[in-house]
Amino acid sequence: MKSSLRLSRRSLAALGSLFLAVSSSTALAGPPAIDTTPAAPEPNKFLQSFVSFDATNFFDTSFSDIPVSLSVTRYSGYGEFKFRLSPDWMLKLFTYGDLSLYNFRAFDQPFTGPMRNAYYANVDLTLAYTFAPGWAIVGGGRIRSAASTDASFGDSVTGGGILAIKKSFFNGGIDLTLGASYTTRLSRSGQVLPYLDFDVNVLPSFVKIPVNVLLLYNGGMLTYRVTDNLSLIALGQYDSRAYRLAASSSIPKGVWSEYGVLVGGGFGWTPNKKNWSLTVLGGYEVFRNVQTFANNGFKTSDLDVNPTPFIRLDFHASF
């Protein structure tokens, strides 16, 4: 009996030692590890934006063939926004709008002319599909409204479509889009125009001088950075617009159409470590032609405007 009892105690002691060993091992190891690393955020679908706000004054000038002069003050805004929908799809939105204040004078006396104030608003929306490395096809639409502020909005809306090819250079540093757009017109048949979009995302490494090229609505700016804060700027712009006239104007529900070319230069100032700039520009509108059309599309006048100086204050920012 004693021998049997002694063996049991030994067995119990052995079991106790084994339990203590397992317990100590478990205590040292601790509970199972929990992964607290935050999940990777989803890719940012909003890629880039650029906005610009301008105030431009075209000084007093005259029509070449009639004793009427005019000056124009224009307030405008431009926006460009990019969204990455997927690795192969890119959405791009262009917006432009302005308010123009026309001041007509005849024999040194003010008069209203065909209109007093007019607005212009344009929206382009494009979708690009990358079908091969560095190549994409671009399609989209356009809607526009332009009229004297006392004209009917419903009579001022036009629209169209865009089709183009985009080629990326230098590993996506530069994007060049070339194609065509079709746009309906006020009181006239639609027209096909070239479509151009040029993005400098990152300058190629071989460009050693501090320059930048920026295409804006109907024009572009070439910027040379003198210091971190000061830049010299050259500007070229082609301007084309057509306004629906009011039913009470001298050309009831007709169209005022003008196009011109202006060139200029100035300087820009950018604060340290900021994404916005102020620019002062000046130059000449070297050419402007004005045509008017009756509501049925019949041309009622075709006049050139003498060259005139302009000055512009611009605020632009990128995000």
Secondary structure, DSSP 8 states (H G I E B T S, - for coil): -HHHHHHHHHHHHHHHHHHHHHHHHHHHH-S--------------EEEEEEEEEEEEEEEEEBSSSSEEEEEEEEEEEEEEEEE-SSSEEEEEEEEEEEEEEEEEETTEEE-TT-SEEEEEEEEEEEEEEEETTEEEEEEEEEEEEEETTS-GGGSEEEEEEEEEEEEETTTTEEEEEEEEEEEETTEEEEEEEEEEEEESS--TT--S-EEEEEETTEEEEEEESSSSEEEEEEEEEEEEEEE--TTSSSTT-EEEEEEEEEEEEEEE--TT-SEEEEEEEEEEEEEEEEEE-TTS-EEEEEEE--EEEEEEEEEEE-
